[in-house]
Amino acid sequence: MSRPGAGGADVDLLVAGAGPAGCGTAIRAALAGLSVVVVEPRSGPIDKACGEGIAHSAVEYLTRLGVELSGRPFHGIRYVDATHQVDARFTTGPGLGVRRTTLQAALLKRLAELNVPVIHDRVGAITQNSTSVTAAGITAHYLAAADGLHSPIRRQLNLAQPSPTSFHPRPPGFRPGLPGSGSSSAPYGAGGGVRRGLRQHFAVAPWTDLVEVYWSRLGEVYVTPVADDLVGVAILTSARGTFDSHLDAFPALKRRLRDATPANAVMGAGPLRQRVRGRVAGRVLLVGDAAGYVDALTGEGIAVALRTSAELVDCVRADRPQDYEAAWRRVSWECRLLTASLLWARNRPLLAPRIVPAAAALPGVYRTIVNRLS
């Protein structure tokens, strides 16, 4: 049996990657009447080291796409440091804490309902001309590259800008660096080096209906309720060390987790910062983390990926790929600006320890920013 699009461009859109960005793009395209094929080398629900909190706007969008979500609602964001705590509750509706594997299973289920084929293969070499693009033995009118933070397609098409260091995602259980190195005794906000993420789940009932963000010299920890008996703990830092050694920099959280049982192994990912020359190369369009990434500091990765995926589908339907770059910038600029600004302050020794106190002193401003992002 031949693949869809083999030997001719009878496929409108080939999507590389079955994460949230790829599945969201494929579902939107199928609902718009386009013929779609997804290529994904991994089988089964795909996990990722991330915060697992989905903003209210993204929850609404996925619901409109017909994706059935299950998880634990959260109603705002709490910033915490050694001496301050400030809450910002959502005004438009709750977000949803969802295990990444649960989210991906729901997305794959929706693809199956729409009869969108998911082929387990690698994209490999890409060739294209003025009317079509061929990858993984499939010829389509367009290719949406949603192949993640370290996108091979982005590198193949020379759309990536050089990074200061090279780091690749590690399998579950990987613990980078040396225990105790990069300790929390470094100056607050010093370094501004390559930031990475580590995540682990703990079997414990959530103690709040908010996503908590703990701040220290080492970095930030996001605690997201993802089920009635499970929380996800994601550490963002440029320091080296194990997950357990990093937790020492957050004594209040460590006390919370003292009697909690780790539910799985530690996962890691990074570097988080990904610079991209452009999002369009002929008939190939980048979306999601492949299109460039600032940091996970504001937790808007999925929401931005979904918004930009909608723009990608509109450009494909209009047969105007050249419009996508401007559309991507238009719908993502606010999140990119806020994230870059907060990260800039985070990396300044004089400003970093004042971020949470400033939010506590100006709760209305903090609440406005949080709700703008949500």
RODO-2510 file (C-alpha; in nm, 4 decimals, decimal comma):
residues 374
     n   res          X          Y          Z
     1     m     0,0000     0,0000     0,0000
     2     s     0,1478     0,3332    -0,1042
     3     r     0,1723     0,6296     0,1266
     4     p    -0,0543     0,9310     0,0869
     5     g     0,1123     1,1731    -0,1482
     6     a     0,3622     0,9202    -0,2821
     7     g     0,4363     1,0048    -0,6431
     8     g     0,2251     1,3198    -0,6516
     9     a     0,1162     1,6181    -0,4435
    10     d    -0,2326     1,5028    -0,3492
    11     v    -0,1638     1,6032     0,0123
    12     d    -0,2190     1,9677     0,0982
    13     l    -0,0128     1,9756     0,4167
    14     l     0,2500     1,7403     0,5530
    15     v     0,3142     1,7974     0,9244
    16     a     0,6456     1,6885     1,0768
    17     g     0,5984     1,6206     1,4467
    18     a     0,3056     1,5019     1,6571
    19     g     0,3527     1,7201     1,9626
    20     p     0,0985     1,9885     2,0561
    21     a     0,2145     2,2244     1,7778
    22     g     0,2109     1,9561     1,5098
    23     c    -0,1165     1,7972     1,6164
    24     g    -0,2795     2,1374     1,6624
    25     t    -0,1725     2,2375     1,3114
    26     a    -0,2942     1,9112     1,1604
    27     i    -0,6323     1,9255     1,3380
    28     r    -0,6905     2,2858     1,2364
    29     a    -0,5950     2,2069     0,8764
    30     a    -0,8235     1,9023     0,8609
    31     l    -1,1157     2,1029     1,0001
    32     a    -1,0450     2,3650     0,7312
    33     g    -1,0899     2,1018     0,4607
    34     l    -0,7241     2,0378     0,3801
    35     s    -0,5818     1,6896     0,3265
    36     v    -0,3189     1,6307     0,5957
    37     v    -0,0585     1,3699     0,6846
    38     v     0,1504     1,3709     1,0059
    39     v     0,4985     1,2178     1,0246
    40     e     0,6340     1,1358     1,3701
    41     p     0,9262     0,8998     1,4443
    42     r     0,8145     0,8224     1,8003
    43     s     0,5218     0,5996     1,8876
    44     g     0,2858     0,6214     2,1826
    45     p     0,2154     0,9289     2,3955
    46     i     0,5221     1,1539     2,3830
    47     d     0,6533     1,2980     2,7082
    48     k     0,8533     1,6192     2,7498
    49     a     1,0208     1,8063     3,0339
    50     c     0,7833     2,1016     3,0646
    51     g     0,5612     2,2801     3,3152
    52     e     0,2390     2,1174     3,1836
    53     g     0,0178     2,4173     3,2551
    54     i    -0,2099     2,5201     2,9666
    55     a    -0,3362     2,8780     2,9625
    56     h    -0,7093     2,9455     2,9506
    57     s    -0,6899     3,0743     2,5930
    58     a    -0,5187     2,7531     2,4807
    59     v    -0,7753     2,5389     2,6644
    60     e    -1,0546     2,7232     2,4830
    61     y    -0,8811     2,6847     2,1480
    62     l    -0,8257     2,3110     2,1916
    63     t    -1,1872     2,2702     2,2984
    64     r    -1,3002     2,4443     1,9786
    65     l    -1,0838     2,2000     1,7828
    66     g    -1,2758     1,9145     1,9449
    67     v    -0,9909     1,7945     2,1682
    68     e    -1,1244     1,6347     2,4874
    69     l    -0,8989     1,7508     2,7714
    70     s    -0,8724     1,6076     3,1200
    71     g    -0,6582     1,7432     3,3997
    72     r    -0,6642     1,9655     3,7056
    73     p    -0,7884     2,3262     3,6705
    74     f    -0,5742     2,6037     3,8138
    75     h    -0,7019     2,9539     3,8767
    76     g    -0,3975     3,1758     3,8718
    77     i    -0,0247     3,2159     3,9304
    78     r     0,1536     3,2576     4,2633
    79     y     0,5057     3,4036     4,2877
    80     v     0,7032     3,2996     4,5953
    81     d     1,0507     3,3868     4,7220
    82     a     1,2128     3,3612     5,0640
    83     t     1,0159     3,6547     5,2097
    84     h     0,7283     3,7374     4,9712
    85     q     0,4231     3,5731     4,8204
    86     v     0,1801     3,7279     4,5727
    87     d    -0,1167     3,5749     4,3889
    88     a    -0,2691     3,6730     4,0563
    89     r    -0,6016     3,5033     3,9911
    90     f    -0,7371     3,4677     3,6394
    91     t    -1,0363     3,6812     3,5455
    92     t    -1,1406     3,5041     3,2232
    93     g    -1,1400     3,1418     3,3369
    94     p    -0,9093     2,8668     3,4646
    95     g    -0,6097     2,7145     3,2977
    96     l    -0,5570     2,3404     3,3046
    97     g    -0,2707     2,1340     3,4405
    98     v    -0,2375     1,8345     3,2082
    99     r     0,0262     1,5629     3,1959
   100     r     0,2043     1,5970     2,8635
   101     t     0,1371     1,2307     2,7832
   102     t    -0,2345     1,2811     2,8562
   103     l    -0,2473     1,5875     2,6317
   104     q    -0,0725     1,4121     2,3471
   105     a    -0,3018     1,1102     2,3725
   106     a    -0,6036     1,3427     2,3471
   107     l    -0,4540     1,5137     2,0411
   108     l    -0,3832     1,1806     1,8703
   109     k    -0,7370     1,0673     1,9442
   110     r    -0,8740     1,3764     1,7712
   111     l    -0,6497     1,3142     1,4686
   112     a    -0,7867     0,9611     1,4478
   113     e    -1,1438     1,0924     1,4630
   114     l    -1,0630     1,3196     1,1673
   115     n    -0,8979     1,0317     0,9770
   116     v    -0,5628     1,2109     0,9646
   117     p    -0,2882     0,9518     0,9027
   118     v     0,0049     0,9492     1,1466
   119     i     0,3054     0,7767     0,9888
   120     h     0,5886     0,6674     1,2158
   121     d     0,9002     0,7636     1,0260
   122     r     1,1747     1,0224     1,0117
   123     v     1,1452     1,3139     0,7747
   124     g     1,4951     1,2743     0,6349
   125     a     1,6083     1,4839     0,3411
   126     i     1,3679     1,7494     0,2134
   127     t     1,3368     1,8443    -0,1526
   128     q     1,1049     2,1055    -0,2931
   129     n     1,0170     2,2988    -0,6048
   130     s     0,7800     2,5824    -0,6876
   131     t     0,4663     2,3716    -0,6351
   132     s     0,5461     2,0941    -0,3862
   133     v     0,7737     1,9615    -0,1147
   134     t     0,8780     1,6007    -0,0543
   135     a     0,9863     1,4473     0,2773
   136     a     0,9668     1,0962     0,4249
   137     g     0,8631     0,9714     0,0802
   138     i     0,5530     1,1928     0,0820
   139     t     0,4900     1,4786    -0,1584
   140     a     0,2652     1,7620    -0,0416
   141     h     0,1948     2,1196    -0,1353
   142     y     0,3369     2,2419     0,1988
   143     l     0,5343     2,1103     0,4947
   144     a     0,4760     2,2351     0,8510
   145     a     0,7902     2,1703     1,0560
   146     a     0,6781     2,1098     1,4152
   147     d     0,9722     1,8903     1,5086
   148     g     1,0598     2,0561     1,8356
   149     l     1,3165     2,2641     2,0192
   150     h     1,6135     2,1068     1,8398
   151     s     1,4389     2,0873     1,5018
   152     p     1,6398     1,8838     1,2472
   153     i     1,4364     2,0481     0,9708
   154     r     1,5380     2,3932     1,0930
   155     r     1,9033     2,2899     1,0784
   156     q     1,8668     2,1195     0,7418
   157     l     1,7204     2,4349     0,5859
   158     n     1,9837     2,6579     0,7504
   159     l     1,7212     2,8542     0,9442
   160     a     1,8906     2,8134     1,2822
   161     q     2,1203     3,0752     1,4272
   162     p     2,4270     2,9435     1,6115
   163     s     2,3835     2,8775     1,9828
   164     p     2,6634     2,9407     2,2332
   165     t     2,6681     2,5728     2,3343
   166     s     2,5132     2,2525     2,2134
   167     f     2,2839     2,0414     2,4299
   168     h     2,0469     1,7637     2,3350
   169     p     1,7406     1,6281     2,5154
   170     r     1,8162     1,3357     2,7431
   171     p     1,6113     1,0245     2,8141
   172     p     1,4034     0,9830     3,1298
   173     g     1,6231     0,9437     3,4363
   174     f     1,9088     1,1568     3,3043
   175     r     2,0587     1,3872     3,5660
   176     p     2,2889     1,6453     3,4084
   177     g     2,5997     1,7905     3,5638
   178     l     2,7623     1,7119     3,8958
   179     p     2,5807     1,7105     4,2285
   180     g     2,6298     2,0371     4,4070
   181     s     2,7977     2,2204     4,1178
   182     g     2,6504     2,5572     4,0276
   183     s     2,5268     2,5978     4,3836
   184     s     2,2705     2,8484     4,5032
   185     s     2,5442     3,0507     4,6740
   186     a     2,6082     3,2340     4,3439
   187     p     2,4894     3,5968     4,3263
   188     y     2,1161     3,6317     4,2610
   189     g     2,0602     3,6636     3,8866
   190     a     2,4252     3,6162     3,8009
   191     g     2,5487     3,4415     3,4919
   192     g     2,2668     3,4534     3,2405
   193     g     2,4099     3,1319     3,0936
   194     v     2,2411     2,8563     2,9000
   195     r     1,9119     2,7729     3,0694
   196     r     1,7740     2,4219     3,0840
   197     g     1,4723     2,2546     3,2355
   198     l     1,4323     1,9524     3,4635
   199     r     1,0974     1,8016     3,5558
   200     q     0,9680     1,5352     3,7906
   201     h     0,6222     1,4431     3,9213
   202     f     0,5347     1,3794     4,2845
   203     a     0,2469     1,1741     4,4190
   204     v     0,0825     1,4238     4,6533
   205     a    -0,2489     1,6066     4,6629
   206     p    -0,2119     1,9635     4,5308
   207     w    -0,2076     2,2113     4,8194
   208     t    -0,3361     2,5044     4,6119
   209     d    -0,5480     2,5759     4,3041
   210     l    -0,2710     2,7953     4,1616
   211     v     0,0477     2,7299     3,9675
   212     e     0,3248     2,8267     4,2073
   213     v     0,6501     2,9793     4,0853
   214     y     0,9308     2,9704     4,3418
   215     w     1,2267     3,2049     4,2886
   216     s     1,5806     3,1759     4,4264
   217     r     1,9383     3,2494     4,3257
   218     l     1,9499     2,9235     4,1354
   219     g     1,6476     2,9835     3,9115
   220     e     1,2757     2,9151     3,9222
   221     v     1,0585     2,6158     4,0035
   222     y     0,7094     2,5750     3,8600
   223     v     0,4701     2,3582     4,0584
   224     t     0,1642     2,2611     3,8542
   225     p    -0,1283     2,0522     3,9807
   226     v    -0,1935     1,7971     3,7048
   227     a    -0,4290     1,5551     3,8864
   228     d    -0,6028     1,5200     4,2201
   229     d    -0,3055     1,3204     4,3504
   230     l    -0,0165     1,4493     4,1395
   231     v     0,1898     1,7666     4,0959
   232     g     0,4559     1,8410     3,8373
   233     v     0,7721     2,0180     3,9513
   234     a     0,9776     2,1856     3,6780
   235     i     1,3101     2,3578     3,7517
   236     l     1,4493     2,6243     3,5174
   237     t     1,8140     2,7091     3,5757
   238     s     2,1513     2,7733     3,4178
   239     a     2,3277     2,6031     3,7108
   240     r     2,4537     2,2489     3,6953
   241     g     2,3537     1,9820     3,9409
   242     t     2,0918     1,7157     4,0023
   243     f     1,7219     1,7752     4,0453
   244     d     1,7523     1,6955     4,4176
   245     s     2,0488     1,9270     4,4691
   246     h     1,8634     2,2100     4,2927
   247     l     1,5662     2,1664     4,5272
   248     d     1,7937     2,2647     4,8162
   249     a     1,7710     2,6224     4,6845
   250     f     1,3940     2,6185     4,7473
   251     p     1,3553     2,5164     5,1130
   252     a     0,9848     2,6052     5,1388
   253     l     0,9021     2,3795     4,8437
   254     k     1,1320     2,1059     4,9683
   255     r     0,9391     2,1018     5,2961
   256     r     0,6152     2,0675     5,0997
   257     l     0,7543     1,7655     4,9164
   258     r     0,9189     1,6062     5,2196
   259     d     0,6642     1,3241     5,2489
   260     a     0,5758     1,3085     4,8774
   261     t     0,6860     1,0149     4,6650
   262     p     0,8512     1,0769     4,3260
   263     a     0,6149     0,9345     4,0641
   264     n     0,8668     0,9001     3,7817
   265     a     1,2231     0,9723     3,6772
   266     v     1,3668     1,3163     3,6100
   267     m     1,3486     1,4440     3,2534
   268     g     1,5648     1,7219     3,1115
   269     a     1,5583     1,9530     2,8096
   270     g     1,7509     2,2499     2,6769
   271     p     1,9024     2,4869     2,5950
   272     l     1,5724     2,6710     2,6092
   273     r     1,6813     2,9701     2,3985
   274     q     1,6543     2,8944     2,0255
   275     r     1,7302     3,1668     1,7736
   276     v     1,5894     3,1367     1,4233
   277     r     1,6741     3,3317     1,1077
   278     g     1,3226     3,2981     0,9685
   279     r     1,0163     3,0730     0,9738
   280     v     0,9706     3,0180     0,5991
   281     a     1,1933     2,8394     0,3486
   282     g     1,0086     2,7981     0,0218
   283     r     0,7141     2,5709     0,0971
   284     v     0,8359     2,4766     0,4459
   285     l     0,6957     2,6703     0,7447
   286     l     0,8210     2,6356     1,1033
   287     v     0,5774     2,6225     1,3941
   288     g     0,5929     2,5607     1,7688
   289     d     0,9337     2,5363     1,9368
   290     a     1,0931     2,4756     1,5956
   291     a     1,0024     2,8336     1,5013
   292     g     1,2169     2,9773     1,7812
   293     y     1,1936     2,9933     2,1571
   294     v     1,2844     3,2512     2,4205
   295     d     1,2317     3,0762     2,7546
   296     a     0,9713     2,8868     2,9574
   297     l     0,9605     3,1682     3,2149
   298     t     0,6038     3,2778     3,1344
   299     g     0,4693     2,9309     3,0479
   300     e     0,3160     3,0352     2,7159
   301     g     0,4710     2,7767     2,4850
   302     i     0,1549     2,5848     2,3932
   303     a    -0,0658     2,8930     2,3680
   304     v     0,1765     3,0630     2,1272
   305     a     0,2225     2,7416     1,9287
   306     l    -0,1533     2,7093     1,8802
   307     r    -0,2011     3,0735     1,7830
   308     t     0,0788     3,0578     1,5270
   309     s    -0,0405     2,7222     1,3941
   310     a    -0,3752     2,8835     1,3101
   311     e    -0,1887     3,1510     1,1118
   312     l     0,0129     2,8832     0,9324
   313     v    -0,3029     2,7036     0,8191
   314     d    -0,4559     3,0294     0,6978
   315     c    -0,1436     3,1033     0,4902
   316     v    -0,1478     2,7525     0,3425
   317     r    -0,5154     2,7809     0,2524
   318     a    -0,4507     3,1156     0,0843
   319     d    -0,1430     2,9730    -0,0934
   320     r     0,0602     3,2621     0,0470
   321     p     0,3481     3,1150     0,2500
   322     q     0,5309     3,4475     0,2262
   323     d     0,2739     3,5989     0,4637
   324     y     0,3500     3,3572     0,7461
   325     e     0,6611     3,5258     0,8879
   326     a     0,4768     3,8530     0,9512
   327     a     0,1726     3,6669     1,0866
   328     w     0,3925     3,4645     1,3241
   329     r     0,5548     3,7809     1,4549
   330     r     0,2213     3,9596     1,4922
   331     v     0,0559     3,6952     1,7094
   332     s     0,3634     3,6089     1,9176
   333     w     0,5282     3,9481     1,9752
   334     e     0,3629     4,0265     2,3083
   335     c     0,4600     3,6983     2,4707
   336     r     0,8113     3,7180     2,3265
   337     l     0,8547     4,0735     2,4533
   338     l     0,7281     3,9998     2,8050
   339     t     0,9322     3,6814     2,8320
   340     a     1,2499     3,8461     2,7027
   341     s     1,2022     4,1436     2,9356
   342     l     1,1472     3,9247     3,2414
   343     l     1,4428     3,7056     3,1475
   344     w     1,6600     4,0167     3,1045
   345     a     1,5675     4,1310     3,4555
   346     r     1,6208     3,7791     3,5862
   347     n     1,9801     3,7847     3,4608
   348     r     2,0661     4,1186     3,6286
   349     p     2,2056     4,0755     3,9836
   350     l     2,0532     4,4039     4,1005
   351     l     1,7092     4,3387     3,9522
   352     a     1,6580     3,9666     3,9972
   353     p     1,5970     3,9665     4,3760
   354     r     1,3458     4,2496     4,3322
   355     i     1,1139     4,0738     4,0848
   356     v     0,8889     3,9034     4,3416
   357     p     0,8951     4,2005     4,5860
   358     a     0,7928     4,4292     4,2975
   359     a     0,5042     4,1979     4,2081
   360     a     0,3974     4,1975     4,5750
   361     a     0,4220     4,5776     4,5938
   362     l     0,2256     4,6232     4,2697
   363     p    -0,0267     4,3369     4,2748
   364     g    -0,2575     4,5115     4,0262
   365     v     0,0203     4,5381     3,7676
   366     y     0,1252     4,1794     3,8304
   367     r    -0,2349     4,0612     3,7953
   368     t    -0,2772     4,2544     3,4698
   369     i     0,0359     4,0997     3,3177
   370     v    -0,0624     3,7464     3,4221
   371     n    -0,4118     3,7850     3,2801
   372     r    -0,2756     3,9347     2,9608
   373     l    -0,0607     3,6274     2,9109
   374     s    -0,3394     3,3848     2,9991
***
